[in-house]
Amino acid sequence: MVVDDLVRSPGSWLSMRRDTGIVISSRIRLARNLKDEPFPGWAGDSDRIRICSSLLDLFRRIPDFEDALFFDMSTIAAVDREVLQERHLISHDLAARPAGSALVLSRSEQMAIMINEEDHLRMQAFSPGMGLMTLLKRLDQVDTRLESHVEFAFDVRLGYLTSCPSNLGTGLRASVMMHLSGLRLMDEIEPVIKGLDKLGIAVRGLLGEGTDAYGNLFQISNQTTLGDSEAGIVQRLTRVVEEIAVHEENARARLWESRRNRLEDHVARSLGLMLHARLMPSREAVDLLSGLRIGVDFGLVSNLTVAQINEIMILIQPGHLQKMTGRVIDSDERDALRADVLQKKLKHVTMAA
């Protein structure tokens, strides 16, 4: 399987569950570095290539990765790197790395190992819905198997040593993608974000650090990795996410009771624009799909599921559109193609009676 196959089969881990509700997806990431080896940011090309080759050989010998896909970042096309970013499998930093960086990807796309990004290893596991503890157990098994073959950079006082001090300790980042349209439509999202900041919880947009929360999609993640156990970090974030979900459910209930006309209009306009627009910019498309998502949750839309919306959101990203055409296309042509894709995918969708 190559990147072209991913585009032809967009039913990734996000579409494995019929309905992911308010909590769309979960991710756990572990950062690790090899003992006595220069970190990627300080290593020369020869060291990076040597370390990458050694780690790739190791993953090929681990049973969990017998069927894995291996991508060399220095040899795949720019549009393929863009596709991998759009599927949240690699970071912008890894896509820009020179020779000596790679991706190890499970065929289900539920586990992605970045080699020589900011750290030697950034191991990620994904799932639809709320599944942080399950993901932690899965990654912990991989981490343990790796430690039987290599020695990680570790300090008794500081824990695992990482390139960025903010990752010291466990090296763990847990994040949950949430759809918070109720709080947004009730104009109550800002107090929630401010409250999370005071708790030391990071709130980011769809594409991670430094991005806006368009489409009413928010990544909720831990900021502290030092001074607590991996399980403790995950349990704390899980409690926070559950509390946010309660606030969102309450906001949706009040939205239905006091602003039902506004809600129905929001959903109907979202569908109408996508069915009839001739040009559709990427950000606007995500915002409109957010309107359909909450419409599905309220039963206002027929012939559409949350999983199908997740799939459409992946397909309409710039890299995926260019893979469909087999060539690089400018923004106007992408906007026209995106509008066409949306109309074809949503042609049977109607407002519920």
N, C-alpha and C positions, 0 to 999 in steps of 0.2 A: 504494500500500500504506500502511495506517495501522497503529497498534498492534494493533487487532483482528485484522488479517491475520497479525501475528506470532504471536498466540496460537493462531489456527486452523492455523498451519503451524509447529509447534514444532521441526521438524527443522533446527535451526540448525547452525552450523559444528561443534558438538560431536558431531553424529551423522553427519558426513561420512565418518568412517572406521569400519570395522566393529569394531575393537578397539584402544583406546588404552592398554591395559595399566596399568602403574604410573604412567607419566607421562600424565595425562589431557589437559592442554592447555598451550599456550604463549601468552604475550602480550608484546608490545613496546609501550612508550608513550614518545612524544617530547613534551616540553614546549617551547613556543616563545611568545615575545612580540614584538609589533610595536615597532619602534624609534620612540622619541619619542611613544609613546602611554601613558596611565596604565594600570597593571596593573588587572585587574578588581576587586580588593579595594579599590582607591583611586579608581576611576572613578565618576563620577556616572551617573545613569540615562541621560542624553542621550548621554554618551560611549560607554557600554556598547551602547546601541541602535545608534549610528552604526557602531561597530567591528564589531558582529555582522552588521549588514546588509551592510557592505563585504566581510566574509569570506565570507558566504553567496553573494554575487554572484560572488566569485572562484571558489569551489568549483563553482558551476554552469557555469563556463567551462572547467574543467579536464577533459580527456577521461576520466580515470579515474573521474569522478563524474557522468557523464552520466545514469546511471540511479539515482543515489543518492536516498535518502529524506531529507527535511528536517523536523526537528521543532523548533518554537518552544517552549521550556520554559514560557513565560508563558501559552500558550494551551491546552496539553494538560492533561487531567484528572489529578488526584492519583493515581488508580489506574493510569493509563497511565505516569506517571513511575515508579511502583512496579514495573511490569512491565519497563520498560527497565533498572532497577537489578537486578532478579532475573536478567536475561539478561546481566549484567555489561557492559552497553553504556554506561551512564552511572554516575557516582558519586553518593553521597548529597548531596554538596555541589552538584553541578550541578542535581539534582532540586529543591533548595531555593532556587536562584537566582531573582531577580526578572527583570523584563523585560530583554532584551539578552543572553540565553543561548540556545544552540541545540545540536542534535545533527545531524551529517551522517552518515548510515549507508548503507553499501553493502547491496545487497539480499541478499547472501549472509551478512550480519552478520559478515563477516570483517574489516571495517574500520569504526571508529567514531571520528568527530572531534568532540570536545567543544569548543564555542566559549564563551569567557568563563566557564570554571570558575574555578580558582585562577589559571590563566594564560590568555592569549588563545586559545591552541591547545593542546589535549592530544590528540595523534593516536595512536590505538590500532589495533593489528593483532592478530588472533587466529588460532590454528590448533589442530586436535586433535593430540594427541601432542607429540613433541619437534620444534620447528621454529623455534627462535629466530633462527638466522642467515637463514633464508628470509624471516622476518617483518621483520628489520632491513633487508634489501635492498629489500623492498617499501615500507616506510615511508621509506627513504632516497630512493627515487625520487619519492615525493610531496613530501618535504621540499625536494628540489632544484627541482621544478617550482614550488613555492610561492615559493622564493627568487628565481625569475626574475620574479616579479610584485610581491613586497613585500620590505622589508628587516627582518630580525629584530634584536632587541636583542642585541648581542654585544660582548664585551670581549676584547681580545687576550689578556689574562692569565687571565681567569676563564672565558671561553667564553660559552655562551648564558646570558643573564640570566633568572632565573626568580623567581617570587614567593616561593618557599620556598628558603632557602639550601642545603638538602639536595639540591636538583635542579640546582644550578649546574654549569656545565661542558658536559657532553653533553646534559643534560636528559633522559637516557634511564633508564627503569625497565624492566627485563626480569624477567618472572616466569613460573614454571612451577607448575601445579597437580599435586600428586602424591597418590596414594592409598597410604597407608603403614599398612595394616591389619596386615601381618606384624609390623612393629616394635612396633606398639601391643599386639597380642595376645601377643607375647613379652616385653612390659614392657621394651622397649629404646629407646623413642622419646625419652625425656628426655635421655640422653647425646648422642644425635645432634643434638638441638636446641641443646644447650649448646655442642657443638663448632662448629656453624654460626655461632652468635653470635660466637664467638671469631674466626672467619674474616671477620666483617663481612657475613654473609649474614642477611637478615631472614627470619623464619618467621612466617607469619600464617595465620589461618583462612580458611574458605571465602569470606567476604565481605570479606576484606582487613583493613586496619589496624584493630586494636582488637577483632577478633573471634576466637572460639574455633575450634579445629580439630575441630568435630564432624563426624561421618561419616568420621573419620580422613583428612580432606582438608586438605592443607597447601599454602599458597602460598609458594614459595621464590623470593626476589628479591634483587637487588643493593641495597646501601645507599649505596655510593659512586658518584657521578657525575662527580666532578672528578679530574683527574690521570691519566685513562686514555682511550683511544679508545672509540668505540661498539663496534667489533668486539672490542676487548680485553675490555670488560665482558661481552659476550655469550659469548665463548669461555670466560672464567673461570667464569661461572655454569653453562655447559653442562658443564664438567668436574665441578663440584660436584654437579649434578643426576645425572650419570652415576654418580658415586661413591655417592650416596644410593640410587640404584636398585639398585646391587650389594648394599648393606647390606639393602635390603628383600628382594631375591631370596634372600639367604642366610637371612634371618629366616623367610621363607616355607618354605624347604626344611627348616629345623629344626622349624618348626611342624608340617609334614606328617609328619616322622619321629617327633617326640616328643610332640606334642599333637594328633594327628589327631582323636581323639574330641572334644576341645574345639572344634576347628575345625568339624567336621561339625555339632556341636550348635549352634554359633554361627550357622551358615548356616541350618540347619533352623528354629531359633527365629525368625530374622529373617523368613523366608518365612511361617511359620505365623502370626505376629502380624499381618503385613500382609494375609494372606488372611482373617483372622477378626475383627480389631479393629473396633469400632464408632466409636471416636474415635481420631484419629491426629494428635497435635501435630506441627508442622513439624519441629522438631529431632529428635524421635524417628524420624520417617519417614526423614530423611537418614541417621541412624545405622543404621537397619535396612537401607536400600538399600546402605549400605557393606558389610553382611554378605552381601548378594546379590552385590555386585560381586566380592568375593574368592571367593565360591562359583563364579561364572562363570569366574574366572581359573583355579581349580583343577579345573574340569570337574565340579563337584558339583551344578550346576543345569542343567536342560534347558529348552529353548524360551525362552531369554532371552539377549540380547547386551549388551555394555557400552554400545553406542550407544543401545539402548532404555532402559537405566537412566539415561543422561544426559538423555534426553528426558523421562522420568518425573520426574526431579528438578526440571526446569524447570516442568512442568505443575502440580506440587503446591505451588508457592510461593503465598503469600497473594494477591498481585496477580493472578496467572494464574487462580486459583480464582474471584476476584471478577469477572474479565472473562468467565469461562465462564457465570456466573449472570446477568451484566448488571446487578448491583447490589452495594452494599456489604453485606457480611455479617459478623456478629460472630465471635469466635474459636471458639466452640463449634460454630457452623454450618460454619465452615471446616474444623474438625477432622473433622466428620462427612462433609463432602464429600470431603475428602482421603482418608479411609478408603475411601469408595466408589470414587474414582478408582483407588486402588491395587488394589483387588480386581478391578476390571474390566480393568486393564492386566496384572495378573499371574495371571488366572484359568487360563491354560494352562501356567503355570510349575510344574514339579515338581522334586523332588530326583532327581538321576540315579541310575539303578539301580546 
